[in-house]
Amino acid sequence: MEKDDDVEWHIPNGERAYLRDLASKQAAYAALPVMAHRKQMWYDLNDGRLGARPPIVVETWTFDRDFMPEGVFRCTSQAGRVIEQQLLRNVRNYELINDDKVMPATFDVGWFVDVDEFGVKIETQTVKDAQGVETGYRFLHPIKDLAKDLRMLKPAACRVDRERTAAWKEFLEDLLGDLLPVCIRTGTYGSTMLTHRVIELMGMEAFYMAMYDSPDAVHRLMAFLRDNALRVMHWAEAEGLLRLNNENQDSFGSSYNFTARLPGPNYDGGPVRLCDMWGATNSQETVGISPRMFHEFCFPYYRDVCEPVGLLYYGCCEPAHPFWDDIRQLPHLKKVALRRLVG
């Protein structure tokens, strides 16, 4: 949620009443008996109960122009639209899709955090389709020559705005708190999807060629990305920003986290540690390389960056079977998204 320096968050009275109606509807759906049944399905799956039926989830964000078209929104204030979008996504999912998602009984927000990940900005160019929807994009890669340009990358610089976060939470509690408790939620922070960062920095073709032309430089880049991700993760842990994500939060888009296996051993209810958290990673960008190259250039760094978390979810849209010998050795691996390319 962005806040203008000169304008306090403000929602007109008519929008406030409408948002409270939406929040009341979400709370009512969250209290339905079917939600307790769905919650148990996720616990059974994640905790390895014999015979558990995998829940079915529709990734509505992949067709938002149809699922969340402009015509469904009523708020015109900036703050109102942000809140409306979060509430509407939940309410419409139950009313129109009714898959195995569990309706949240809270209104979740994150910390206001600023992470300058590399000390260089990665610009993007986008293209809109005939309906004005941004459809195509490309990164303007800052690394043109890996061996020479690697030195431009700097360790991540991180900052949290606790005052702003507290003010936003208080604002939401005044608006919705009697209907939906407002909770700060987090993941582990840190960009564990290392090859995605590589593609942003230098592009897929350049990455593939560099594994042949300058393998030592690729290893230096991967080591930097690993260390940078771990730096951010440990920063968030040391700052006390982590919040348990072992209930109705998702590991990566559509795999929900309900489990009795977290928090980790000897957790005493104090500050949350990385070992108390679900983590998630994938490597969609290496779908075109061999298992041997994945083992050399990717696996060691993924292994290290996943070590601190309590449980690990791996995968997205890429097939896992070509690299399964390595993936199965990732520390704390619990769930894998399985895809198989056919044709």
Number of C-alpha atoms within 10 A of each C-alpha: 13 9 12 8 7 6 7 9 17 12 18 11 9 9 17 17 13 15 23 19 15 21 28 17 16 24 20 13 20 21 13 12 9 14 17 13 12 17 21 16 19 25 20 20 20 20 15 12 11 8 8 15 11 12 16 12 15 13 12 17 12 9 10 12 12 10 16 16 10 10 6 12 13 14 20 13 13 16 18 20 18 14 18 23 16 15 21 19 15 20 22 16 18 18 10 9 14 15 15 21 22 24 24 20 18 19 23 17 17 16 19 16 16 11 14 14 19 17 13 13 12 14 12 11 9 11 12 11 9 8 8 8 11 11 11 10 11 12 15 16 16 19 22 14 11 19 16 10 12 18 10 11 17 14 16 18 15 14 13 15 11 13 11 14 18 14 12 20 21 14 15 20 17 11 18 22 18 12 20 21 14 21 16 17 16 18 22 28 21 24 21 25 22 25 23 17 15 20 18 18 25 21 20 17 9 17 21 17 11 18 17 11 12 13 16 14 16 22 17 14 20 21 20 19 28 23 18 23 24 22 20 21 25 19 19 24 18 14 12 13 23 25 20 20 23 21 17 19 21 18 22 19 12 15 20 25 25 23 22 13 15 19 22 17 10 7 13 9 7 7 16 20 24 26 19 25 27 29 30 24 21 23 22 16 20 19 16 10 13 11 18 13 15 18 15 13 19 21 20 17 20 25 17 16 28 24 18 21 21 22 27 21 22 22 20 19 15 18 17 24 15 16 19 12 12 19 20 15 11 20 18 19 20 17 16 18 15 13 13 11 10 4 3
